[in-house]
């Protein structure tokens, strides 16, 4: 799965709060290496990882599941 928009929002929030990648890594329990990969677009975090990062930044991840339209 690709979570590009969510990662961009998390990075913006991190920068707004002036939280370093290193500190976010410590607060969230996500490795610094993984965090750097996600922010550079080179990795795909799991939903669990996104939740850890968002909670550390005072955010919440919310996903919607939509029923596909039936084509007749």
N, CA, C and O of each residue as an XYZ file, in Angstrom:
288
protein
N       0.838     -1.191      0.000
C       0.000      0.000      0.000
C       0.876      1.244      0.000
O       1.992      1.245      0.517
N       0.341      2.292     -0.589
C       1.067      3.553     -0.627
C       0.338      4.578      0.238
O      -0.873      4.769      0.129
N       1.095      5.211      1.077
C       0.537      6.183      1.998
C       1.212      7.540      1.817
O       1.476      8.233      2.799
N       1.490      7.919      0.590
C       2.252      9.135      0.305
C       1.663     10.384      0.958
O       2.391     11.171      1.563
N       0.352     10.567      0.839
C      -0.279     11.768      1.397
C      -0.163     11.802      2.917
O       0.070     12.857      3.506
N      -0.328     10.641      3.545
C      -0.239     10.581      5.003
C       1.181     10.896      5.450
O       1.382     11.658      6.396
N       2.166     10.313      4.776
C       3.569     10.570      5.128
C       3.888     12.057      4.980
O       4.573     12.627      5.829
N       3.402     12.688      3.914
C       3.645     14.126      3.724
C       3.036     14.934      4.860
O       3.649     15.887      5.342
N       1.842     14.564      5.289
C       1.194     15.273      6.395
C       1.962     15.074      7.698
O       2.114     16.009      8.484
N       2.440     13.862      7.924
C       3.227     13.598      9.133
C       4.529     14.392      9.122
O       4.934     14.945     10.145
N       5.181     14.444      7.966
C       6.437     15.201      7.863
C       6.192     16.694      8.098
O       6.962     17.350      8.799
N       5.128     17.219      7.516
C       4.787     18.636      7.717
C       4.531     18.919      9.184
O       5.002     19.922      9.722
N       3.783     18.032      9.833
C       3.489     18.198     11.258
C       4.778     18.139     12.080
O       4.973     18.940     12.995
N       5.654     17.192     11.753
C       6.925     17.061     12.469
C       7.738     18.338     12.348
O       8.298     18.828     13.329
N       7.796     18.871     11.133
C       8.570     20.098     10.912
C       7.920     21.298     11.594
O       8.621     22.149     12.143
N       6.608     21.376     11.568
C       5.894     22.473     12.226
C       6.176     22.471     13.732
O       6.357     23.523     14.344
N       6.209     21.279     14.309
C       6.482     21.150     15.742
C       7.967     21.222     16.067
O       8.357     21.178     17.234
N       8.788     21.332     15.038
C      10.241     21.368     15.163
C      10.782     20.131     15.883
O      11.660     20.219     16.742
N      10.230     18.983     15.504
C      10.672     17.699     16.035
C      11.633     17.090     15.019
O      11.306     16.977     13.838
N      12.798     16.705     15.473
C      13.760     16.085     14.575
C      13.336     14.652     14.257
O      12.536     14.051     14.975
N      13.880     14.127     13.186
C      13.605     12.733     12.855
C      14.077     11.816     13.977
O      13.424     10.824     14.301
N      15.199     12.154     14.555
C      15.749     11.353     15.637
C      14.807     11.310     16.843
O      14.565     10.248     17.417
N      14.283     12.469     17.212
C      13.363     12.524     18.350
C      12.064     11.781     18.039
O      11.546     11.061     18.892
N      11.535     11.948     16.829
C      10.319     11.235     16.451
C      10.554      9.731     16.476
O       9.666      8.969     16.860
N      11.715      9.311     16.079
C      12.069      7.896     16.129
C      11.992      7.384     17.567
O      11.423      6.325     17.830
N      12.567      8.145     18.484
C      12.532      7.761     19.903
C      11.113      7.745     20.457
O      10.723      6.810     21.156
N      10.345      8.778     20.142
C       8.988      8.899     20.675
C       8.045      7.829     20.136
O       7.143      7.375     20.839
N       8.258      7.435     18.898
C       7.326      6.508     18.246
C       7.758      5.046     18.314
O       6.931      4.144     18.181
N       9.054      4.815     18.521
C       9.549      3.450     18.497
C       9.813      2.940     17.084
O      10.056      1.750     16.884
N       9.765      3.841     16.104
C      10.062      3.508     14.711
C      11.531      3.843     14.470
O      11.995      4.917     14.854
N      12.251      2.944     13.848
C      13.685      3.179     13.668
C      13.935      4.434     12.837
O      13.146      4.788     11.961
N      15.044      5.092     13.130
C      15.414      6.307     12.416
C      15.619      6.008     10.935
O      15.219      6.795     10.077
N      16.228      4.899     10.644
C      16.467      4.512      9.248
C      15.142      4.372      8.493
O      15.004      4.872      7.376
N      14.176      3.696      9.102
C      12.870      3.508      8.464
C      12.178      4.849      8.268
O      11.615      5.107      7.204
N      12.213      5.697      9.275
C      11.576      7.014      9.193
C      12.158      7.823      8.037
O      11.417      8.442      7.275
N      13.473      7.817      7.909
C      14.120      8.544      6.815
C      13.698      7.983      5.457
O      13.479      8.739      4.511
N      13.585      6.670      5.365
C      13.144      6.058      4.111
C      11.716      6.473      3.773
O      11.424      6.807      2.625
N      10.831      6.454      4.757
C       9.441      6.824      4.517
C       9.342      8.263      4.028
O       8.650      8.551      3.052
N      10.036      9.158      4.711
C       9.953     10.577      4.361
C      10.585     10.873      3.001
O      10.223     11.858      2.357
N      11.509     10.046      2.563
C      12.131     10.266      1.257
C      11.393      9.522      0.144
O      11.790      9.581     -1.019
N      10.320      8.824      0.508
C       9.515      8.121     -0.484
C      10.071      6.779     -0.907
O       9.647      6.224     -1.921
N      11.009      6.251     -0.149
C      11.653      4.993     -0.532
C      11.136      3.779      0.226
O      11.619      2.667      0.013
N      10.170      3.973      1.097
C       9.653      2.850      1.870
C       8.148      2.933      1.996
O       7.558      3.998      1.814
N       7.534      1.821      2.303
C       6.093      1.770      2.512
C       5.807      1.299      3.931
O       5.937      0.112      4.228
N       5.420      2.214      4.803
C       5.149      1.829      6.188
C       3.854      1.039      6.305
O       2.950      1.169      5.479
N       3.786      0.232      7.331
C       2.543     -0.475      7.622
C       1.583      0.501      8.301
O       1.983      1.577      8.745
N       0.341      0.117      8.372
C      -0.645      0.947      9.069
C      -0.267      1.090     10.537
O      -0.471      2.147     11.133
N       0.275      0.040     11.113
C       0.714      0.087     12.509
C       1.822      1.136     12.699
O       1.809      1.889     13.673
N       2.766      1.176     11.775
C       3.859      2.145     11.843
C       3.332      3.565     11.684
O       3.752      4.467     12.409
N       2.422      3.771     10.746
C       1.817      5.093     10.567
C       1.092      5.533     11.825
O       1.129      6.708     12.190
N       0.437      4.599     12.483
C      -0.277      4.914     13.718
C       0.700      5.340     14.807
O       0.442      6.306     15.525
N       1.812      4.632     14.938
C       2.825      4.991     15.938
C       3.367      6.400     15.689
O       3.499      7.197     16.618
N       3.677      6.696     14.426
C       4.215      8.017     14.086
C       3.185      9.109     14.336
O       3.508     10.155     14.900
N       1.959      8.871     13.921
C       0.922      9.894     14.076
C       0.615     10.151     15.545
O       0.435     11.301     15.944
N       0.554      9.103     16.353
C       0.280      9.291     17.781
C       1.394     10.076     18.460
O       1.129     10.903     19.332
N       2.634      9.822     18.067
C       3.769     10.550     18.641
C       3.705     12.033     18.303
O       4.256     12.864     19.026
N       3.027     12.367     17.196
C       2.893     13.770     16.770
C       1.543     14.370     17.157
O       1.224     15.491     16.759
N       0.752     13.629     17.930
C      -0.541     14.142     18.363
C      -1.588     14.118     17.269
O      -2.503     14.942     17.255
N      -1.453     13.175     16.353
C      -2.385     13.060     15.231
C      -3.068     11.698     15.283
O      -2.735     10.846     16.107
N      -4.022     11.517     14.391
C      -4.738     10.248     14.300
C      -4.868      9.861     12.836
O      -5.190     10.696     11.991
N      -4.618      8.590     12.541
C      -4.791      8.084     11.181
C      -6.196      7.523     11.082
O      -6.629      6.742     11.929
N      -6.899      7.928     10.045
C      -8.258      7.456      9.833
C      -8.403      7.018      8.380
O      -8.073      7.766      7.459
N      -8.895      5.810      8.187
C      -9.089      5.292      6.842
C     -10.567      5.036      6.612
O     -11.298      4.659      7.528
N     -10.995      5.245      5.380
C     -12.370      4.952      5.006
C     -12.378      3.784      4.048
O     -11.547      3.694      3.144
N     -13.323      2.894      4.253
C     -13.511      1.793      3.329
C     -14.811      2.059      2.595
O     -15.872      2.176      3.208
N     -14.721      2.151      1.290
C     -15.892      2.463      0.484
C     -16.289      1.247     -0.341
O     -15.441      0.483     -0.803
N     -17.573      1.089     -0.509
C     -18.082      0.033     -1.365
C     -17.937      0.492     -2.811
O     -18.359      1.593     -3.165
N     -17.338     -0.356     -3.646
C     -17.172      0.041     -5.045
C     -18.518      0.169     -5.741
O     -19.476     -0.535     -5.422
N     -18.562      1.072     -6.686
C     -19.777      1.249     -7.469
C     -19.941      0.063     -8.415
O     -18.981     -0.406     -9.026
N     -21.165     -0.402     -8.515
C     -21.448     -1.520     -9.394
C     -21.812     -0.979    -10.760
O     -22.711     -0.150    -10.901
N     -21.107     -1.455    -11.751
C     -21.381     -1.017    -13.130
C     -22.308     -2.047    -13.757
O     -22.021     -3.244    -13.764
N     -23.422     -1.558    -14.283
C     -24.413     -2.450    -14.894
C     -24.299     -2.434    -16.381
O     -25.053     -3.125    -17.065
